[in-house]
Amino acid sequence: TSTQLEHDEL
Amino acid sequence: NIFRILGDLSHLASIVILLRTVQKTRQVDGISLKTQLLYVLVFCTRYLDLLTFRWKSVYNTLMKMVFIGASVRVIQLIQECKTRNAVAYKDMMARDTFQIKYLVGPCAILALVFNYKFTVLELCWSFSLWLESVAILPQLFMLSRSGKAGTLTTHYIFALGLYRALYIPNWIWRYYTEGRLEKLSVFTGLLQTALYSDFFYIYYKKVIKGAGFELP
């Protein structure tokens, strides 16, 4: 399962 | 990291080039309105997190606002051309024939299948990634049919392509320094870069080798 990453890129 | 900042700056540059040129010359020749509309949709769906006020940094927040604002302004300027130069506008619309429903529909389905969480925000975010990866297609389609590209179109697409290319070393960098691998962004980013490679192929074949085009 993929853990959710913070969307910090534009 | 340097790749990410340079990538963001060339992304910004691409929009500024487009905005400034359209503003100054009042010309929309060769620009696909459909691609520009898709970018508005991309930015609006991706940056929905602005509304949650969980802002990451001043840079991040400002850039998001600039991207949304600039993409909307581009549409406004193109619409202004409609009244100023109806013939040029009509000519552009006649050549801008790509059916965007074939992009928006599949992207919505892909977002439903590939996402990190089944929430409105995450689904919109995933949708925006898929859509960004193909949003340039109406523009490339227009270009490949006419075989002519204005200086504006060329500079604009070149800066956009550079932004995409620079994000790849950024992901490699982040993988090694932070152990971060965000698969959805990487996959759609690579897909987008592949489409830009196609542009450079068309550019080489039709524009450089073709007649009637002066290099900027």
Boltz contact constraints between the chains, C-beta under 6 A:
constraints:
  - contact:
      token1: [A, 4]
      token2: [B, 116]
      max_distance: 6.0
  - contact:
      token1: [A, 4]
      token2: [B, 117]
      max_distance: 6.0
  - contact:
      token1: [A, 5]
      token2: [B, 182]
      max_distance: 6.0
  - contact:
      token1: [A, 8]
      token2: [B, 56]
      max_distance: 6.0
  - contact:
      token1: [A, 10]
      token2: [B, 8]
      max_distance: 6.0
  - contact:
      token1: [A, 10]
      token2: [B, 63]
      max_distance: 6.0
